Amino acid sequence: MLTQSLFRDFDAVESVPRGLPALAYTSDEFLQLENQHLFAKNWVFAGFSHDLENTGDAIPIQVAGLPVFLLRDSEGRIKAFHNVCRHRNLKLIDADGNCGKLIRCPYHSWSYDLCGNLKNAPYFGGGAQQQPGNFDFNEHGLIPVHCAIWHDWIFVNLSENPTPFEDFLAPIRKMLGSNKVEDYKPVATIDFGEIGCNWKLLMENFIEPYHVQFVHQTTTNQPLQDHRTFIEAHCVGSLVELDAEQQASASLSALGVTSHYLTLFPSFILGTYQPDQLGVYLHQPVDAGHTHQRRVIYTHKDANYSEAEIQQLRDLWHRVHLEDHAMCTRMQQGRQSPLADGGVLSPCWENSVRRFQEMIADAIRPAL
């Protein structure tokens, strides 16, 4: 049973701050609280628009532990609905695919159009088209979920009155400056499947630059002093900004370029790599100790990468992430120890991680 004392050490005022307690990473009860009080109340990154190319394309997802599906409707818009039939609550969309013009429940054939309206409930009132006298189709459509699109990225919000989406995006737009994400196109996807660690460890690994010179010695030659961290409201991370001479001599294959590592709380990650690359991660918690991860690589619309060069980028990022995954899974294993207490954070290089953790604690603390 988690109690108010969970954050006692984390909340202590010290010159060297402490990290979140180990239970925040190992406890399924803590993840359940995150689902209820964090993921269910914020804009959550849910998927990629390019995965829903055609009318009727649908993808089942979990948001805050709840079944939801994404759908491309008949007007080309992307929508989100609770993935529940209004008859007996069967999960309607069970796998990625195309549902045609109607979303049909396989149990009793209740059918919904691509706007979520109930169109058919056969034999519900006895005969094939007979309905009970007080039954109103308009009251039994699918329940929509707030959905918003930023370029290729789909966000959903389960709360009744979500924060305006543009307010949510404001700090990351500020950090991007003149870099227009709309000018980038997806060119490759890396699906890592389930990683053996809590979702927060993957987020924190991206946020801080402290590990880069040690973990990625074979894939980057950037010294730690080239980096700096930042905190911009609920957008936290780090960045490397090289001058013109440094940038001209940088090796793209070594990732030694001007780079911004941007996150939007709670779970959106966007990396920019000058002059013409982006990377976006989709993290989907499976349980307290496992997270499904995908990365999509984007290049600028005016860039001319050959298929071989794109494959080289894919191979590079695959190698980089395997280096990170090795560290994150070992951190997850370390947190199983009765001696694990969250550790300490560098006030210089992990202050942005600390801010991320404070936002986690702020969401969970009132529920304890």
C-alpha positions, 0 to 999 in steps of 0.5 A: 500500500503506497502512502504519503511517506512515499515522497518523504526523501524526494521532497527533502530540501538538499543541495544534492536532490534525490530521485523518485523512490524505487517503487515509482518504477517497480510498483504496478500500484504506482503505475495504476495511480499514474494511469488515473491521475497523470495519463488520464488528465493530460495530453498523451502522445498516442500514435502517428498519422501516417499509420492511418493512411486510408479511410477506415484505417483503425489502430487499437491503443491503450491510454491510461490503461484503458482501451481506445482506438484511433480512426481515419474517418470518411472525411480524412480526419483522425478521431479517437474513441473508447474501444467499447461496443455500447451493447455488451462492452466488447472491445471493437478494434482488436488489431491494426487494420481497415474496418471499411465503412462500418465498425462492426461488433463481431458478437451481435453485429451492432455497427457504427459509422466512421463518425461513431454513430450507431447505424445497426442493432439487428434483432435487438427488439425481436425482429431483424430491424425491430427495436424496443419502443424507447431505444434511441440510436442517437444515445448509443453511439461510440464515446469519443475521446479528445484528439488533436494532431500536430504534424504527424503526431496524434495526441489524445486526452481522456479528461472532460475539459482538457487544457487547450492543445495549443497551450500544451504545445506552446513551450516546445514550439518556443524551444523549436524556434524557427525549425518547422516540424511540418517540413519533415517527412517520415522515412523509417520506423524502428519498432523495438518491441517491449523494453524491460524497464519502466517508461519513466527511465526511457524518458529520463534517459532522453532528457539528461546528457550526463550519460552520453559521453560514457554510454555512446562512445562509439556513436558520438564524439560530443564532450559533455561540456557541449551540452546544456540542460533546459526547463521550459514549463512542461518541456524539459530536456537538453541541447547541443548548439555548435558554432558554424565551424564546429557544425561544418566539421561535424560527422553526421554518422557520429551524431556530432551535430547541433541537437535539441532533445525536447520532451513534452510532459508526460511522454512525448519525445522529439529530437532535432538534428541539424541540418535536416533530421528529426526523431520521435518516440512513442512510449506505451507502458505495458506494466511497471517493468515493461514499455513498448517503444517505437522511433520514427525517423524524419528527414527534411522535405528538401533533403535527398537521402538515398535508400542506402543512407536512410538504412544507415541512419536506421542502423545508427539509431538502432545501435544508439537505442540498444546502448540506452536500453542496456542501461535502462534495463539494468537500472530497472533491475537495480531498483528491485533491490531493497537498498534502492532509494531513488539515488541522487541527481546531479544539480548540474546535468540532471536538473531537467530530470528532477523537474520531470520527476517533480511533475510526476510527484505533483500528479501522484501525491494528492492521490496518496 
